[in-house]
Amino acid sequence: MGKRNYQIVFFSIVSGLVLSLSTFAQAEPTQQNSNNRKFSFALIGDMQYNAEEEAKFPNLIRDINRSDVAFTVHDGDIKSGSSRCDNELFTRRFNEYQTFVAPFILVFGDNEWTDCHRPAAGGFDPIERLQKLRELFTQGDRSLGQRTLRLTRQSNDPQFSQYRENVRWVYRNVTFVGLNIPGSNNNLGRTPEADAEYRERNTATIAWMKQSFEQAKRLNSPGILLIIQANPGFELAPTHPERTGYNDFLAALEAETIAFKKPVVLVHGDSHNFRIDKPLRGKVSQRRLENFTRVETFGTPDVHWIRAQVDPRDPNVFHFEQRIVQKNLVNQQ
């Protein structure tokens, strides 16, 4: 090979190396910038309690599917507390949720397991129904929906291997956490068997929440959003029979929120009262924790949704707006 040919080969190698380094240098800022980009997601819950809501639910699905949401989260109660908790209904809900185009994550509610002992609900064993929900809705490490999202499950930890429904995912560096904290006082106070289930799950759930806050700190997440089904009774006395099952959770949530310092959002359903407020107070100061926000989703009889907008560059991070499904409006005449 002549001297000129060596020069050409050398120049080609160096040029390729420079091009590769340049491409790498450009790729890194692009990845960093992607974590600063805005995105939105949908929040729903407490729906399909009766024939009217069954008929309206496809309208809600179409409305969400036409939107730009990155994923949808359902905060529980996929049926009424007096309808049967049978496999046929669970399977029907599973198939409906698979029609959401974006990833779909379900957090379990009391109507689909803790309240299934009621005669009108079929007189099922609640713990057996919880196992059925896990079997159907928490398969693998992906969400439901036509597009899926990778989820981290608490069951990956051998110490908490049964709690597949406690999940976590990170989207553009924002941390999201789903926790099995249902209504009906978190399954506490009905039977000795239920109380034992509560104690074990309560330990697991609080451990998962604390681990999630720790990870959010390590990742330098601009904010964290938690989803549960129950209204934990912020305004109730700790001794109130509808609050005792949530005292440990609320105490841990207060401590973690204070330590995190950045925006913390708790999303729940249960009481069917769309609202956005700041009900969590510091135990010492008795003042509102200003970095904490509660969002309660629409619920029966209203079949609408909340669009959450996330802007990591905004100090508030999370913004919420009601999305009224026009075809589901109630005729007030």
DOTIMAR-726202 format. One record per residue (C-alpha): residue in three letters; x, y, z. Coordinates in Angstrom, 3 decimals. Layout:
N
{aa->ALA&u->X&v->Y&w->Z};
...
//
This chain:
333
{aa->MET&u->0.000&v->0.000&w->0.000};
{aa->GLY&u->1.438&v->3.401&w->-0.944};
{aa->LYS&u->2.069&v->6.318&w->1.381};
{aa->ARG&u->-0.968&v->8.164&w->0.050};
{aa->ASN&u->-3.162&v->5.122&w->0.688};
{aa->TYR&u->-1.934&v->4.921&w->4.304};
{aa->GLN&u->-2.800&v->8.605&w->4.711};
{aa->ILE&u->-6.306&v->7.987&w->3.373};
{aa->VAL&u->-6.871&v->5.035&w->5.730};
{aa->PHE&u->-5.521&v->6.994&w->8.706};
{aa->PHE&u->-7.672&v->9.990&w->7.846};
{aa->SER&u->-10.752&v->7.750&w->7.526};
{aa->ILE&u->-10.135&v->6.140&w->10.915};
{aa->VAL&u->-9.582&v->9.484&w->12.624};
{aa->SER&u->-12.620&v->10.992&w->10.911};
{aa->GLY&u->-14.754&v->8.059&w->11.996};
{aa->LEU&u->-13.494&v->8.387&w->15.558};
{aa->VAL&u->-14.211&v->12.119&w->15.600};
{aa->LEU&u->-17.677&v->11.484&w->14.180};
{aa->SER&u->-18.373&v->8.803&w->16.816};
{aa->LEU&u->-17.203&v->11.050&w->19.636};
{aa->SER&u->-19.293&v->13.889&w->18.257};
{aa->THR&u->-22.363&v->11.680&w->18.048};
{aa->PHE&u->-21.818&v->10.441&w->21.617};
{aa->ALA&u->-21.407&v->13.999&w->22.870};
{aa->GLN&u->-24.678&v->15.007&w->21.218};
{aa->ALA&u->-26.566&v->11.945&w->22.475};
{aa->GLU&u->-25.851&v->12.583&w->26.146};
{aa->PRO&u->-27.424&v->16.070&w->26.307};
{aa->THR&u->-30.407&v->14.754&w->24.340};
{aa->GLN&u->-30.993&v->12.103&w->27.016};
{aa->GLN&u->-30.623&v->14.702&w->29.737};
{aa->ASN&u->-33.052&v->17.026&w->27.960};
{aa->SER&u->-35.635&v->14.240&w->27.618};
{aa->ASN&u->-35.969&v->14.190&w->31.418};
{aa->ASN&u->-36.924&v->17.866&w->31.324};
{aa->ARG&u->-39.679&v->17.478&w->28.744};
{aa->LYS&u->-43.311&v->17.904&w->29.724};
{aa->PHE&u->-45.680&v->14.948&w->29.641};
{aa->SER&u->-49.205&v->14.116&w->30.753};
{aa->PHE&u->-51.052&v->11.138&w->32.179};
{aa->ALA&u->-54.651&v->10.237&w->33.048};
{aa->LEU&u->-56.219&v->9.462&w->36.426};
{aa->ILE&u->-59.518&v->7.605&w->36.885};
{aa->GLY&u->-61.262&v->5.555&w->39.572};
{aa->ASP&u->-64.515&v->4.362&w->41.196};
{aa->MET&u->-66.294&v->3.583&w->37.943};
{aa->GLN&u->-68.704&v->1.093&w->36.341};
{aa->TYR&u->-70.932&v->0.676&w->39.363};
{aa->ASN&u->-74.146&v->0.270&w->37.339};
{aa->ALA&u->-75.587&v->-0.034&w->33.839};
{aa->GLU&u->-75.428&v->3.719&w->33.189};
{aa->GLU&u->-71.717&v->3.852&w->33.984};
{aa->GLU&u->-71.043&v->0.670&w->31.995};
{aa->ALA&u->-72.563&v->2.400&w->28.960};
{aa->LYS&u->-70.524&v->5.567&w->29.519};
{aa->PHE&u->-67.159&v->3.916&w->30.143};
{aa->PRO&u->-66.355&v->3.340&w->26.426};
{aa->ASN&u->-66.797&v->7.105&w->25.893};
{aa->LEU&u->-64.172&v->7.748&w->28.556};
{aa->ILE&u->-61.795&v->5.232&w->26.955};
{aa->ARG&u->-62.159&v->6.929&w->23.565};
{aa->ASP&u->-61.597&v->10.352&w->25.112};
{aa->ILE&u->-58.396&v->9.236&w->26.823};
{aa->ASN&u->-57.198&v->7.332&w->23.756};
{aa->ARG&u->-57.532&v->10.505&w->21.666};
{aa->SER&u->-55.360&v->12.427&w->24.135};
{aa->ASP&u->-51.583&v->12.666&w->24.452};
{aa->VAL&u->-51.282&v->10.847&w->27.796};
{aa->ALA&u->-48.192&v->8.738&w->28.449};
{aa->PHE&u->-50.188&v->6.317&w->30.654};
{aa->THR&u->-53.427&v->5.920&w->32.616};
{aa->VAL&u->-53.732&v->5.040&w->36.319};
{aa->HIS&u->-56.953&v->3.639&w->37.822};
{aa->ASP&u->-57.000&v->4.108&w->41.602};
{aa->GLY&u->-59.378&v->1.241&w->42.309};
{aa->ASP&u->-63.002&v->0.229&w->42.800};
{aa->ILE&u->-63.691&v->-1.324&w->39.418};
{aa->LYS&u->-67.233&v->-2.242&w->40.512};
{aa->SER&u->-69.761&v->-1.361&w->43.189};
{aa->GLY&u->-69.507&v->-2.810&w->46.674};
{aa->SER&u->-72.793&v->-4.662&w->46.197};
{aa->SER&u->-72.091&v->-6.311&w->42.829};
{aa->ARG&u->-70.644&v->-9.802&w->42.614};
{aa->CYS&u->-66.875&v->-10.249&w->42.880};
{aa->ASP&u->-66.844&v->-13.117&w->40.410};
{aa->ASN&u->-64.192&v->-14.140&w->37.903};
{aa->GLU&u->-66.370&v->-13.210&w->34.954};
{aa->LEU&u->-66.518&v->-9.570&w->36.022};
{aa->PHE&u->-62.785&v->-9.450&w->36.758};
{aa->THR&u->-62.024&v->-10.890&w->33.311};
{aa->ARG&u->-64.358&v->-8.425&w->31.627};
{aa->ARG&u->-62.612&v->-5.521&w->33.340};
{aa->PHE&u->-59.219&v->-6.902&w->32.343};
{aa->ASN&u->-60.282&v->-7.021&w->28.683};
{aa->GLU&u->-61.701&v->-3.494&w->28.840};
{aa->TYR&u->-58.475&v->-2.108&w->30.278};
{aa->GLN&u->-56.525&v->-3.720&w->27.457};
{aa->THR&u->-58.331&v->-1.393&w->25.019};
{aa->PHE&u->-56.511&v->1.638&w->26.430};
{aa->VAL&u->-53.858&v->2.588&w->23.879};
{aa->ALA&u->-51.381&v->3.971&w->26.421};
{aa->PRO&u->-50.055&v->1.847&w->29.308};
{aa->PHE&u->-52.671&v->1.179&w->31.999};
{aa->ILE&u->-51.950&v->0.580&w->35.694};
{aa->LEU&u->-54.600&v->-0.603&w->38.184};
{aa->VAL&u->-54.403&v->-0.070&w->41.945};
{aa->PHE&u->-56.738&v->-2.419&w->43.844};
{aa->GLY&u->-59.768&v->-1.070&w->45.712};
{aa->ASP&u->-61.953&v->-2.389&w->48.528};
{aa->ASN&u->-64.929&v->-3.163&w->46.292};
{aa->GLU&u->-62.964&v->-5.832&w->44.443};
{aa->TRP&u->-61.557&v->-7.652&w->47.460};
{aa->THR&u->-61.975&v->-6.433&w->51.074};
{aa->ASP&u->-65.754&v->-6.017&w->50.676};
{aa->CYS&u->-66.342&v->-9.228&w->48.747};
{aa->HIS&u->-67.464&v->-10.991&w->51.939};
{aa->ARG&u->-70.772&v->-9.143&w->51.716};
{aa->PRO&u->-73.724&v->-11.337&w->50.694};
{aa->ALA&u->-74.640&v->-9.017&w->47.816};
{aa->ALA&u->-71.054&v->-9.264&w->46.548};
{aa->GLY&u->-71.213&v->-13.051&w->46.546};
{aa->GLY&u->-69.940&v->-13.882&w->50.026};
{aa->PHE&u->-66.391&v->-14.506&w->48.801};
{aa->ASP&u->-63.280&v->-14.862&w->50.934};
{aa->PRO&u->-61.551&v->-11.445&w->50.533};
{aa->ILE&u->-58.043&v->-12.902&w->50.720};
{aa->GLU&u->-58.870&v->-15.415&w->47.983};
{aa->ARG&u->-60.263&v->-12.589&w->45.833};
{aa->LEU&u->-57.064&v->-10.576&w->46.373};
{aa->GLN&u->-55.074&v->-13.541&w->45.104};
{aa->LYS&u->-57.291&v->-13.717&w->42.019};
{aa->LEU&u->-56.719&v->-10.015&w->41.318};
{aa->ARG&u->-52.982&v->-10.552&w->41.559};
{aa->GLU&u->-53.164&v->-13.541&w->39.234};
{aa->LEU&u->-55.099&v->-11.627&w->36.576};
{aa->PHE&u->-53.929&v->-8.007&w->36.792};
{aa->THR&u->-50.275&v->-8.263&w->37.878};
{aa->GLN&u->-48.796&v->-10.704&w->35.393};
{aa->GLY&u->-45.142&v->-10.238&w->34.500};
{aa->ASP&u->-43.336&v->-6.932&w->34.816};
{aa->ARG&u->-45.378&v->-4.948&w->32.294};
{aa->SER&u->-48.469&v->-2.788&w->32.666};
{aa->LEU&u->-51.768&v->-3.441&w->30.942};
{aa->GLY&u->-52.746&v->-1.515&w->27.808};
{aa->GLN&u->-51.923&v->-1.810&w->24.112};
{aa->ARG&u->-48.606&v->-0.105&w->24.770};
{aa->THR&u->-46.992&v->-1.267&w->27.971};
{aa->LEU&u->-44.719&v->0.175&w->30.597};
{aa->ARG&u->-42.132&v->-1.716&w->32.596};
{aa->LEU&u->-43.040&v->-1.849&w->36.296};
{aa->THR&u->-40.918&v->-2.701&w->39.311};
{aa->ARG&u->-42.886&v->-4.917&w->41.680};
{aa->GLN&u->-42.331&v->-5.275&w->45.415};
{aa->SER&u->-42.599&v->-9.032&w->44.899};
{aa->ASN&u->-39.055&v->-8.921&w->43.482};
{aa->ASP&u->-37.985&v->-8.734&w->47.133};
{aa->PRO&u->-38.201&v->-12.281&w->48.615};
{aa->GLN&u->-39.318&v->-10.784&w->51.931};
{aa->PHE&u->-42.462&v->-9.415&w->50.256};
{aa->SER&u->-42.903&v->-11.920&w->47.441};
{aa->GLN&u->-46.730&v->-11.952&w->47.478};
{aa->TYR&u->-47.210&v->-8.180&w->47.042};
{aa->ARG&u->-47.129&v->-8.000&w->43.259};
{aa->GLU&u->-49.638&v->-5.148&w->43.243};
{aa->ASN&u->-47.263&v->-2.721&w->44.984};
{aa->VAL&u->-45.483&v->-1.190&w->42.009};
{aa->ARG&u->-43.140&v->1.602&w->41.029};
{aa->TRP&u->-42.126&v->3.167&w->37.759};
{aa->VAL&u->-40.046&v->6.156&w->36.741};
{aa->TYR&u->-41.048&v->8.289&w->33.778};
{aa->ARG&u->-38.679&v->11.041&w->32.673};
{aa->ASN&u->-37.110&v->10.869&w->36.113};
{aa->VAL&u->-40.409&v->11.452&w->37.968};
{aa->THR&u->-41.221&v->8.653&w->40.439};
{aa->PHE&u->-44.646&v->6.964&w->40.542};
{aa->VAL&u->-45.741&v->4.490&w->43.228};
{aa->GLY&u->-48.844&v->2.278&w->43.436};
{aa->LEU&u->-49.809&v->0.929&w->46.877};
{aa->ASN&u->-52.476&v->-1.550&w->47.976};
{aa->ILE&u->-54.237&v->0.595&w->50.595};
{aa->PRO&u->-57.995&v->0.010&w->50.154};
{aa->GLY&u->-61.068&v->1.518&w->51.735};
{aa->SER&u->-63.069&v->-0.157&w->54.498};
{aa->ASN&u->-60.408&v->0.941&w->57.003};
{aa->ASN&u->-57.655&v->-0.865&w->55.097};
{aa->ASN&u->-59.239&v->-4.249&w->55.982};
{aa->LEU&u->-58.666&v->-3.655&w->59.705};
{aa->GLY&u->-61.237&v->-4.368&w->62.404};
{aa->ARG&u->-63.617&v->-6.883&w->60.838};
{aa->THR&u->-62.231&v->-10.331&w->61.725};
{aa->PRO&u->-59.029&v->-11.723&w->63.274};
{aa->GLU&u->-58.075&v->-13.114&w->59.855};
{aa->ALA&u->-58.557&v->-9.731&w->58.218};
{aa->ASP&u->-56.529&v->-8.031&w->60.963};
{aa->ALA&u->-53.645&v->-10.447&w->60.389};
{aa->GLU&u->-53.768&v->-9.747&w->56.648};
{aa->TYR&u->-53.777&v->-6.016&w->57.368};
{aa->ARG&u->-50.713&v->-6.176&w->59.622};
{aa->GLU&u->-48.612&v->-8.088&w->57.113};
{aa->ARG&u->-49.658&v->-5.957&w->54.140};
{aa->ASN&u->-49.321&v->-2.723&w->56.126};
{aa->THR&u->-45.708&v->-3.604&w->56.943};
{aa->ALA&u->-44.990&v->-4.364&w->53.287};
{aa->THR&u->-46.747&v->-1.275&w->51.969};
{aa->ILE&u->-44.987&v->1.168&w->54.262};
{aa->ALA&u->-41.629&v->-0.465&w->53.507};
{aa->TRP&u->-42.311&v->-0.070&w->49.761};
{aa->MET&u->-43.253&v->3.573&w->50.172};
{aa->LYS&u->-40.091&v->4.328&w->52.147};
{aa->GLN&u->-37.927&v->2.524&w->49.591};
{aa->SER&u->-39.598&v->4.514&w->46.828};
{aa->PHE&u->-38.837&v->7.831&w->48.515};
{aa->GLU&u->-35.222&v->6.733&w->48.955};
{aa->GLN&u->-34.954&v->5.857&w->45.286};
{aa->ALA&u->-36.536&v->9.180&w->44.307};
{aa->LYS&u->-33.849&v->10.952&w->46.316};
{aa->ARG&u->-31.065&v->8.921&w->44.670};
{aa->LEU&u->-32.452&v->9.680&w->41.222};
{aa->ASN&u->-32.921&v->13.338&w->42.114};
{aa->SER&u->-36.553&v->13.047&w->40.996};
{aa->PRO&u->-38.204&v->16.463&w->40.809};
{aa->GLY&u->-41.334&v->14.973&w->42.404};
{aa->ILE&u->-43.058&v->11.785&w->43.514};
{aa->LEU&u->-46.684&v->10.711&w->43.053};
{aa->LEU&u->-48.331&v->7.971&w->45.144};
{aa->ILE&u->-51.579&v->6.229&w->44.205};
{aa->ILE&u->-53.831&v->4.416&w->46.680};
{aa->GLN&u->-57.541&v->3.633&w->46.624};
{aa->ALA&u->-58.633&v->4.647&w->50.108};
{aa->ASN&u->-59.469&v->8.077&w->51.373};
{aa->PRO&u->-57.256&v->7.768&w->54.475};
{aa->GLY&u->-59.319&v->10.216&w->56.541};
{aa->PHE&u->-56.982&v->13.176&w->56.925};
{aa->GLU&u->-59.670&v->15.108&w->58.784};
{aa->LEU&u->-60.624&v->12.277&w->61.162};
{aa->ALA&u->-59.295&v->11.704&w->64.676};
{aa->PRO&u->-56.692&v->8.892&w->64.846};
{aa->THR&u->-59.090&v->6.901&w->67.058};
{aa->HIS&u->-61.960&v->7.109&w->64.571};
{aa->PRO&u->-62.991&v->3.604&w->63.406};
{aa->GLU&u->-62.612&v->4.676&w->59.768};
{aa->ARG&u->-59.105&v->6.036&w->60.360};
{aa->THR&u->-57.285&v->3.459&w->62.528};
{aa->GLY&u->-56.226&v->1.397&w->59.508};
{aa->TYR&u->-54.381&v->4.378&w->58.014};
{aa->ASN&u->-52.574&v->5.874&w->61.015};
{aa->ASP&u->-49.269&v->4.121&w->60.337};
{aa->PHE&u->-49.367&v->5.048&w->56.655};
{aa->LEU&u->-50.162&v->8.704&w->57.325};
{aa->ALA&u->-47.409&v->9.010&w->59.940};
{aa->ALA&u->-44.872&v->7.534&w->57.516};
{aa->LEU&u->-46.175&v->9.712&w->54.688};
{aa->GLU&u->-45.770&v->12.844&w->56.825};
{aa->ALA&u->-42.179&v->11.966&w->57.730};
{aa->GLU&u->-41.212&v->11.089&w->54.159};
{aa->THR&u->-42.837&v->14.224&w->52.743};
{aa->ILE&u->-40.977&v->16.476&w->55.168};
{aa->ALA&u->-37.661&v->14.773&w->54.416};
{aa->PHE&u->-38.172&v->14.778&w->50.632};
{aa->LYS&u->-38.769&v->18.561&w->50.489};
{aa->LYS&u->-39.867&v->18.437&w->46.828};
{aa->PRO&u->-43.477&v->18.078&w->45.572};
{aa->VAL&u->-45.338&v->14.994&w->46.828};
{aa->VAL&u->-48.780&v->14.083&w->45.479};
{aa->LEU&u->-51.164&v->11.464&w->46.886};
{aa->VAL&u->-53.893&v->10.338&w->44.480};
{aa->HIS&u->-56.878&v->8.398&w->45.814};
{aa->GLY&u->-60.532&v->7.663&w->45.134};
{aa->ASP&u->-63.037&v->6.053&w->47.533};
{aa->SER&u->-65.235&v->8.998&w->48.525};
{aa->HIS&u->-66.210&v->10.006&w->44.950};
{aa->ASN&u->-65.491&v->13.686&w->45.456};
{aa->PHE&u->-63.263&v->15.330&w->42.852};
{aa->ARG&u->-60.911&v->17.691&w->44.666};
{aa->ILE&u->-57.388&v->18.997&w->44.882};
{aa->ASP&u->-56.252&v->20.263&w->48.278};
{aa->LYS&u->-53.559&v->20.170&w->50.971};
{aa->PRO&u->-54.919&v->18.219&w->53.958};
{aa->LEU&u->-51.686&v->16.824&w->55.444};
{aa->ARG&u->-50.363&v->18.671&w->58.501};
{aa->GLY&u->-47.093&v->18.333&w->60.337};
{aa->LYS&u->-47.491&v->16.633&w->63.696};
{aa->VAL&u->-45.189&v->19.129&w->65.400};
{aa->SER&u->-46.042&v->22.365&w->63.599};
{aa->GLN&u->-49.735&v->21.549&w->63.010};
{aa->ARG&u->-49.293&v->23.521&w->59.780};
{aa->ARG&u->-50.054&v->22.281&w->56.303};
{aa->LEU&u->-47.164&v->20.547&w->54.572};
{aa->GLU&u->-46.811&v->22.912&w->51.652};
{aa->ASN&u->-45.014&v->20.435&w->49.392};
{aa->PHE&u->-47.862&v->17.912&w->49.736};
{aa->THR&u->-50.997&v->17.817&w->47.550};
{aa->ARG&u->-53.956&v->15.425&w->47.645};
{aa->VAL&u->-55.844&v->14.685&w->44.412};
{aa->GLU&u->-59.114&v->12.752&w->44.560};
{aa->THR&u->-60.371&v->11.392&w->41.255};
{aa->PHE&u->-63.877&v->11.537&w->39.828};
{aa->GLY&u->-66.026&v->8.578&w->40.845};
{aa->THR&u->-69.542&v->7.232&w->40.582};
{aa->PRO&u->-71.873&v->8.606&w->39.337};
{aa->ASP&u->-69.482&v->10.820&w->37.308};
{aa->VAL&u->-67.583&v->9.132&w->34.465};
{aa->HIS&u->-64.868&v->11.693&w->33.757};
{aa->TRP&u->-61.090&v->11.847&w->34.214};
{aa->ILE&u->-58.232&v->14.032&w->35.372};
{aa->ARG&u->-55.402&v->15.031&w->33.077};
{aa->ALA&u->-52.164&v->15.499&w->34.978};
{aa->GLN&u->-49.476&v->17.593&w->33.354};
{aa->VAL&u->-45.873&v->17.193&w->34.502};
{aa->ASP&u->-43.256&v->19.865&w->33.911};
{aa->PRO&u->-39.986&v->18.879&w->35.621};
{aa->ARG&u->-38.685&v->22.439&w->35.190};
{aa->ASP&u->-41.623&v->23.944&w->37.101};
{aa->PRO&u->-41.119&v->24.116&w->40.903};
{aa->ASN&u->-44.647&v->22.695&w->41.352};
{aa->VAL&u->-43.900&v->19.827&w->38.891};
{aa->PHE&u->-47.523&v->18.550&w->38.818};
{aa->HIS&u->-50.613&v->20.328&w->37.486};
{aa->PHE&u->-54.113&v->18.831&w->37.306};
{aa->GLU&u->-57.169&v->19.639&w->35.213};
{aa->GLN&u->-60.604&v->18.096&w->34.982};
{aa->ARG&u->-61.468&v->16.454&w->31.682};
{aa->ILE&u->-65.231&v->16.274&w->31.279};
{aa->VAL&u->-66.289&v->13.648&w->28.743};
{aa->GLN&u->-68.935&v->15.467&w->26.708};
{aa->LYS&u->-70.930&v->12.332&w->25.881};
{aa->ASN&u->-71.117&v->11.533&w->29.604};
{aa->LEU&u->-72.612&v->14.848&w->30.692};
{aa->VAL&u->-75.740&v->14.533&w->32.795};
{aa->ASN&u->-78.914&v->16.020&w->31.372};
{aa->GLN&u->-79.858&v->18.619&w->33.974};
{aa->GLN&u->-83.200&v->19.502&w->32.329};
//
